[in-house]
Amino acid sequence: MIKQIKSSEIKNYIKENSNVVLLDVRTENEWATLGKPNAEDLNSKTYFVTVSPDLSNWQVPDPNFVENVKKNINKDKTILVMCAAGGRSLIAANLLEAEGYSALNVSDGFSGNGQDPGWKNLGLPSIIDS
């Protein structure tokens, strides 16, 4: 079972665990229009790999997702997996765990999930491409 973490807990988690990276699995359009988390400002690295390029069918993962992650992130890292609200990132975290990664799901994602505010609404470091 994938462990859940809220955006509000990420700062402390990264402080206490130095071998952590953040993986945003949203689409390129979401990164361009809504912004991107910037974990570098929290002394961690941020990666961007889309898990499901088709938002109309977001539960179907990209068959190349795990291979694309393997190109960038070693299995010795703990991965905090984030999407917009916690659904796609849970799918991605399960795929990564099945491949031997240690992954936690950011349950409120970048934009919030209706219960918790999410990375952006908490004012955590973000960048917007212009």
WOPE-V859219 format. One record per residue. N is the residue number from 1. RES is the residue in one letter. OMEGA is omega in whole degrees, -180 to 180 (999 if undefined). Layout:
BEGIN
n,res,omega
N,RES,OMEGA
N,RES,OMEGA
END
This chain:
BEGIN
n,res,omega
1,M,-177
2,I,176
3,K,-180
4,Q,174
5,I,177
6,K,177
7,S,-179
8,S,-179
9,E,-171
10,I,-179
11,K,-180
12,N,-180
13,Y,179
14,I,177
15,K,-176
16,E,-177
17,N,-172
18,S,-175
19,N,-174
20,V,172
21,V,177
22,L,178
23,L,177
24,D,-175
25,V,178
26,R,-179
27,T,178
28,E,179
29,N,179
30,E,178
31,W,-177
32,A,-174
33,T,-176
34,L,-178
35,G,-177
36,K,173
37,P,-180
38,N,-178
39,A,177
40,E,178
41,D,177
42,L,-180
43,N,175
44,S,180
45,K,178
46,T,176
47,Y,-179
48,F,179
49,V,-178
50,T,177
51,V,-177
52,S,-175
53,P,-177
54,D,-178
55,L,178
56,S,178
57,N,-170
58,W,-179
59,Q,177
60,V,-177
61,P,173
62,D,-179
63,P,179
64,N,-174
65,F,-176
66,V,178
67,E,178
68,N,177
69,V,-178
70,K,179
71,K,-173
72,N,-171
73,I,177
74,N,-178
75,K,178
76,D,179
77,K,168
78,T,-175
79,I,170
80,L,-174
81,V,-175
82,M,168
83,C,-180
84,A,-174
85,A,174
86,G,-179
87,G,179
88,R,-179
89,S,176
90,L,175
91,I,-179
92,A,180
93,A,177
94,N,177
95,L,-179
96,L,177
97,E,179
98,A,179
99,E,176
100,G,176
101,Y,170
102,S,-174
103,A,174
104,L,179
105,N,173
106,V,-166
107,S,179
108,D,173
109,G,-178
110,F,-172
111,S,-178
112,G,-175
113,N,-178
114,G,176
115,Q,-179
116,D,-167
117,P,-177
118,G,-176
119,W,-174
120,K,-178
121,N,175
122,L,-180
123,G,176
124,L,-173
125,P,-179
126,S,175
127,I,176
128,I,177
129,D,178
130,S,999
END
